[in-house]
């Protein structure tokens, strides 16, 4: 199954691409069985891409954490190239906005990441690397080396999906909104 993982989406956004295939060691997200309070998933960016893909006629699913998936039965092998092109097209506005985010918005993201870090520490995840200075954060944004509270915490990555959801609902990831502001 093809799946765009939430933290995989963070990486994809940071690298300026929109498609990530799973194969990593993170837990597979649960299929979405109920909508979250504010939309399809906790990620406005993924919600936008999901809606774009379904408008293009693709039979994709979205999980609570913004994982967008399609299996081999819904996308025949001979249409994979078209699906990939449509996926890239749907992610393009998100990626473009992320890559061209004004410094004032990057500063807001920095503050949000610090708040997320504090929230994770309050939940008991105190093994989080120290954040960079605001200027270092700005200088590395939106590259692959961008610091994030989640990526800096060994304790939250790889936890069971039910706990992952609980933690993400309590301490939202700022990157889930990149490109949708």
Secondary structure as the mmCIF struct_conf table of DSSP 4:
data_model
#
loop_
_struct_conf.conf_type_id
_struct_conf.id
_struct_conf.beg_label_comp_id
_struct_conf.beg_label_asym_id
_struct_conf.beg_label_seq_id
_struct_conf.end_label_comp_id
_struct_conf.end_label_asym_id
_struct_conf.end_label_seq_id
STRN STRN1 UNK A 2 UNK A 4
HELX_RH_AL_P HELX_RH_AL_P1 UNK A 6 UNK A 15
TURN_TY1_P TURN_TY1_P1 UNK A 16 UNK A 16
BEND BEND1 UNK A 24 UNK A 26
HELX_LH_PP_P HELX_LH_PP_P1 UNK A 27 UNK A 32
BEND BEND2 UNK A 34 UNK A 34
STRN STRN2 UNK A 36 UNK A 36
TURN_TY1_P TURN_TY1_P2 UNK A 37 UNK A 38
STRN STRN3 UNK A 39 UNK A 39
BEND BEND3 UNK A 40 UNK A 42
HELX_RH_AL_P HELX_RH_AL_P2 UNK A 44 UNK A 55
TURN_TY1_P TURN_TY1_P3 UNK A 56 UNK A 57
STRN STRN4 UNK A 61 UNK A 62
TURN_TY1_P TURN_TY1_P4 UNK A 64 UNK A 65
STRN STRN5 UNK A 68 UNK A 70
TURN_TY1_P TURN_TY1_P5 UNK A 72 UNK A 74
BEND BEND4 UNK A 75 UNK A 75
HELX_RH_3T_P HELX_RH_3T_P1 UNK A 77 UNK A 79
HELX_RH_AL_P HELX_RH_AL_P3 UNK A 80 UNK A 99
TURN_TY1_P TURN_TY1_P6 UNK A 100 UNK A 100
HELX_RH_AL_P HELX_RH_AL_P4 UNK A 103 UNK A 122
TURN_TY1_P TURN_TY1_P7 UNK A 123 UNK A 124
STRN STRN6 UNK A 128 UNK A 128
HELX_LH_PP_P HELX_LH_PP_P2 UNK A 129 UNK A 133
HELX_RH_AL_P HELX_RH_AL_P5 UNK A 134 UNK A 140
TURN_TY1_P TURN_TY1_P8 UNK A 141 UNK A 142
BEND BEND5 UNK A 143 UNK A 143
TURN_TY1_P TURN_TY1_P9 UNK A 144 UNK A 145
TURN_TY1_P TURN_TY1_P10 UNK A 149 UNK A 152
STRN STRN7 UNK A 153 UNK A 153
TURN_TY1_P TURN_TY1_P11 UNK A 154 UNK A 158
HELX_RH_AL_P HELX_RH_AL_P6 UNK A 161 UNK A 170
BEND BEND6 UNK A 171 UNK A 171
HELX_RH_3T_P HELX_RH_3T_P2 UNK A 174 UNK A 177
TURN_TY1_P TURN_TY1_P12 UNK A 178 UNK A 179
#
